[in-house]
């Protein structure tokens, strides 16, 4: 799926956030250029507000995202991904 052309819908984002420690904030790519350009590094936002930002600007999503419908992994961590695909 091309995440910029066809971003996840709000329901999917909410489901992902509910399964992540850190909630919707964990979906944000904090090293991205767009994150810095929008000045979000200084913001304390609710999950709903973070999701609003992601809907407006899908380039904020941290990638890759892997889910089996229950578990959600965001960003690449070799150890976590290996454990997820071998279990």
C-alpha positions as a Markdown table, in Angstrom:
| # | Residue | x | y | z |
|---|---|---|---|---|
| 1 | Unk | 0.0 | 0.0 | 0.0 |
| 2 | Unk | 1.4 | 3.4 | -0.9 |
| 3 | Unk | 0.8 | 5.2 | 2.5 |
| 4 | Unk | 0.8 | 8.7 | 1.1 |
| 5 | Unk | -1.6 | 8.1 | -1.8 |
| 6 | Unk | -3.8 | 5.7 | 0.1 |
| 7 | Unk | -3.3 | 6.4 | 3.9 |
| 8 | Unk | -5.0 | 4.3 | 6.5 |
| 9 | Unk | -8.5 | 5.6 | 7.5 |
| 10 | Unk | -9.2 | 7.0 | 10.9 |
| 11 | Unk | -10.7 | 3.7 | 12.2 |
| 12 | Unk | -7.5 | 1.8 | 11.2 |
| 13 | Unk | -5.3 | 4.5 | 12.8 |
| 14 | Unk | -7.3 | 4.3 | 16.0 |
| 15 | Unk | -7.0 | 0.5 | 16.1 |
| 16 | Unk | -3.2 | 0.7 | 15.5 |
| 17 | Unk | -2.9 | 3.4 | 18.3 |
| 18 | Unk | -4.9 | 1.3 | 20.7 |
| 19 | Unk | -2.4 | -1.5 | 20.4 |
| 20 | Unk | 0.7 | 0.6 | 20.8 |
| 21 | Unk | 2.4 | 1.6 | 24.0 |
| 22 | Unk | 2.4 | 5.4 | 23.7 |
| 23 | Unk | -0.9 | 5.4 | 21.7 |
| 24 | Unk | -1.2 | 7.6 | 18.6 |
| 25 | Unk | 2.0 | 9.4 | 19.4 |
| 26 | Unk | 3.9 | 6.1 | 18.7 |
| 27 | Unk | 2.6 | 6.4 | 15.1 |
| 28 | Unk | 4.5 | 9.6 | 14.5 |
| 29 | Unk | 7.8 | 9.7 | 12.7 |
| 30 | Unk | 9.6 | 12.2 | 15.0 |
| 31 | Unk | 12.7 | 12.3 | 12.8 |
| 32 | Unk | 10.8 | 13.3 | 9.7 |
| 33 | Unk | 11.2 | 16.6 | 8.0 |
| 34 | Unk | 7.5 | 17.3 | 8.0 |
| 35 | Unk | 7.3 | 16.7 | 11.8 |
| 36 | Unk | 10.0 | 19.4 | 12.3 |
| 37 | Unk | 8.5 | 21.8 | 9.7 |
| 38 | Unk | 5.1 | 21.7 | 11.4 |
| 39 | Unk | 6.8 | 22.4 | 14.8 |
| 40 | Unk | 5.2 | 19.4 | 16.4 |
| 41 | Unk | 8.2 | 18.5 | 18.5 |
| 42 | Unk | 7.1 | 21.1 | 21.1 |
| 43 | Unk | 3.5 | 19.9 | 21.3 |
| 44 | Unk | 1.8 | 17.9 | 24.0 |
| 45 | Unk | -1.2 | 16.5 | 22.1 |
| 46 | Unk | -4.0 | 14.0 | 22.9 |
| 47 | Unk | -4.3 | 10.8 | 20.8 |
| 48 | Unk | -7.3 | 12.4 | 19.0 |
| 49 | Unk | -5.1 | 15.5 | 18.1 |
| 50 | Unk | -2.2 | 13.3 | 16.9 |
| 51 | Unk | -4.7 | 11.3 | 14.7 |
| 52 | Unk | -6.1 | 14.6 | 13.3 |
| 53 | Unk | -2.5 | 15.6 | 12.3 |
| 54 | Unk | -1.9 | 12.2 | 10.7 |
| 55 | Unk | -5.1 | 12.5 | 8.7 |
| 56 | Unk | -4.1 | 15.9 | 7.5 |
| 57 | Unk | -0.5 | 14.9 | 6.8 |
| 58 | Unk | 0.1 | 11.2 | 6.3 |
| 59 | Unk | 3.8 | 11.8 | 5.8 |
| 60 | Unk | 3.9 | 12.0 | 9.7 |
| 61 | Unk | 3.3 | 8.3 | 9.9 |
| 62 | Unk | 6.3 | 6.4 | 11.1 |
| 63 | Unk | 7.1 | 3.5 | 8.7 |
| 64 | Unk | 7.1 | 0.7 | 8.1 |
| 65 | Unk | 3.9 | -0.5 | 9.8 |
| 66 | Unk | 3.4 | -4.3 | 10.2 |
| 67 | Unk | 0.2 | -5.8 | 11.5 |
| 68 | Unk | -1.3 | -9.2 | 11.7 |
| 69 | Unk | -4.6 | -7.7 | 12.7 |
| 70 | Unk | -3.8 | -8.0 | 16.4 |
| 71 | Unk | -0.2 | -6.9 | 16.9 |
| 72 | Unk | 1.1 | -3.7 | 15.4 |
| 73 | Unk | 4.8 | -2.9 | 14.8 |
| 74 | Unk | 5.8 | 0.6 | 13.8 |
| 75 | Unk | 9.2 | 1.5 | 12.6 |
| 76 | Unk | 12.0 | -1.0 | 11.9 |
| 77 | Unk | 13.5 | -2.8 | 14.8 |
| 78 | Unk | 15.2 | -6.0 | 13.5 |
| 79 | Unk | 14.7 | -7.9 | 16.7 |
| 80 | Unk | 11.0 | -7.1 | 17.0 |
| 81 | Unk | 10.3 | -7.8 | 13.4 |
| 82 | Unk | 12.1 | -11.1 | 13.5 |
| 83 | Unk | 10.2 | -12.2 | 16.5 |
| 84 | Unk | 6.9 | -11.1 | 14.9 |
| 85 | Unk | 7.4 | -13.0 | 11.6 |
| 86 | Unk | 8.7 | -16.2 | 13.2 |
| 87 | Unk | 6.0 | -16.5 | 15.9 |
